């Protein structure tokens, strides 16, 4: 079962463009955590995200894209980073999230990733090519 662990750092919604972690001890602890998941064979991917002030949102009112550059005044919680892990159960995913060396202002949301097999057969037929879409392909700059 794949799960996404979503890091939600309170206050990041108003972070200035270019804000990055600067606390060497906190980054070191997080890297040790990441390495422990890698050594356990559960880590698929992990990354930090730049603040919303550097992002954009695309909404689709009346099926037409509307683009709004960050920051987003209405945002109360935003993502600061994520992990994708492969573990045998929801309980195991929560256990890994609980091991994170997060600070007082951080929360991790644990969400199971939908698998093709979770869908009814007719929807599975429509998504038969989806697995090939999930393969990450690097492009040359």
C-alpha positions as CSV (number, residue, x, y, z in Angstrom):
1,X,0.0,0.0,0.0
2,X,1.3,3.4,-0.9
3,X,0.8,6.4,1.3
4,X,1.7,10.1,0.9
5,X,2.9,11.8,4.1
6,X,2.1,15.5,3.6
7,X,4.2,18.0,5.7
8,X,2.1,21.0,6.7
9,X,4.3,23.6,8.4
10,X,2.2,26.3,10.0
11,X,3.2,29.8,8.9
12,X,4.6,28.6,5.6
13,X,1.6,30.0,3.8
14,X,3.0,33.5,4.3
15,X,6.7,32.6,3.7
16,X,8.6,34.9,1.4
17,X,9.8,33.7,-2.0
18,X,13.0,31.7,-1.7
19,X,12.4,30.7,1.9
20,X,14.3,27.5,2.6
21,X,15.2,25.5,5.8
22,X,18.3,27.0,7.4
23,X,18.4,25.2,10.8
24,X,21.3,22.7,10.2
25,X,20.3,20.6,13.2
26,X,16.7,20.3,11.9
27,X,17.8,19.5,8.4
28,X,20.2,16.9,9.7
29,X,17.5,15.2,11.8
30,X,15.2,15.2,8.8
31,X,17.9,13.7,6.6
32,X,18.5,10.9,9.2
33,X,14.7,10.3,9.2
34,X,14.7,10.1,5.4
35,X,17.7,7.7,5.4
36,X,15.9,5.5,8.0
37,X,12.9,5.1,5.6
38,X,15.3,4.4,2.7
39,X,17.2,1.8,4.6
40,X,13.9,0.1,5.7
41,X,13.0,-0.1,2.0
42,X,9.7,1.9,2.4
43,X,10.7,5.3,0.8
44,X,9.7,5.8,-2.8
45,X,10.1,9.6,-3.0
46,X,10.5,12.7,-0.9
47,X,10.9,16.4,-1.6
48,X,10.5,19.8,0.0
49,X,8.4,22.4,-1.7
50,X,9.1,26.1,-2.2
51,X,6.6,28.4,-0.5
52,X,3.2,29.2,-2.0
53,X,4.5,32.8,-2.7
54,X,6.4,31.2,-5.6
55,X,3.6,29.0,-6.8
56,X,0.4,29.4,-8.8
57,X,-3.1,27.9,-8.6
58,X,-5.1,26.9,-11.7
59,X,-8.9,26.7,-11.1
60,X,-11.5,25.8,-13.7
61,X,-14.6,27.9,-13.3
62,X,-17.0,27.0,-16.2
63,X,-14.3,24.6,-17.4
64,X,-12.0,27.5,-18.3
65,X,-8.6,27.7,-16.6
66,X,-8.0,30.7,-14.3
67,X,-4.5,31.2,-13.0
68,X,-3.7,33.0,-9.8
69,X,-0.1,33.6,-8.7
70,X,0.9,33.0,-5.0
71,X,0.8,33.8,-2.3
72,X,-2.8,32.8,-1.7
73,X,-4.6,35.0,0.9
74,X,-7.2,32.4,1.7
75,X,-4.7,29.6,2.5
76,X,-4.7,28.5,6.1
77,X,-2.6,25.4,5.6
78,X,-0.1,24.6,2.8
79,X,2.3,21.8,2.0
80,X,5.9,22.2,2.7
81,X,7.0,18.8,1.5
82,X,6.0,15.2,1.1
83,X,7.1,11.6,1.3
84,X,5.7,8.7,-0.7
85,X,6.1,5.4,1.1
86,X,5.2,1.8,0.4
87,X,4.1,0.0,3.6
88,X,1.8,-2.9,4.4
89,X,-0.9,-0.9,6.2
90,X,-2.3,2.5,7.3
91,X,-1.0,1.8,10.8
92,X,2.5,1.3,9.4
93,X,2.2,4.6,7.5
94,X,1.1,6.4,10.7
95,X,4.0,4.8,12.6
96,X,6.5,6.2,10.1
97,X,4.8,9.7,10.2
98,X,5.1,9.6,14.0
99,X,8.9,9.0,13.8
100,X,9.4,12.2,11.9
101,X,11.5,14.8,13.8
102,X,8.9,17.5,13.2
103,X,8.8,20.7,15.2
104,X,6.0,22.2,17.2
105,X,4.6,24.1,14.2
106,X,4.4,21.1,11.8
107,X,1.7,18.5,11.2
108,X,1.9,15.5,8.9
109,X,-1.2,14.4,7.1
110,X,-1.2,10.6,6.1
111,X,-3.2,9.8,2.9
112,X,-3.4,6.5,1.1
113,X,-2.7,6.7,-2.6
114,X,-5.5,5.2,-4.8
115,X,-4.4,2.1,-6.6
116,X,-5.9,1.0,-9.9
117,X,-7.3,-2.1,-8.1
118,X,-9.3,0.1,-5.8
119,X,-11.6,1.2,-8.7
120,X,-14.6,-0.8,-10.0
121,X,-13.8,-3.0,-13.1
122,X,-15.3,-0.5,-15.6
123,X,-13.1,2.3,-14.3
124,X,-10.1,0.0,-14.1
125,X,-10.5,-0.7,-17.9
126,X,-10.4,3.1,-18.5
127,X,-7.3,3.5,-16.5
128,X,-5.3,0.5,-17.9
129,X,-2.6,2.8,-19.3
130,X,-2.3,4.7,-16.1
131,X,0.6,2.6,-14.7
132,X,2.8,3.7,-17.6
133,X,1.9,7.3,-16.9
134,X,3.2,6.9,-13.3
135,X,6.7,6.1,-14.5
136,X,9.0,9.1,-14.0
137,X,10.9,9.9,-17.1
138,X,13.8,12.4,-16.9
139,X,14.1,14.8,-19.7
140,X,17.3,16.5,-20.8
141,X,17.5,20.2,-20.1
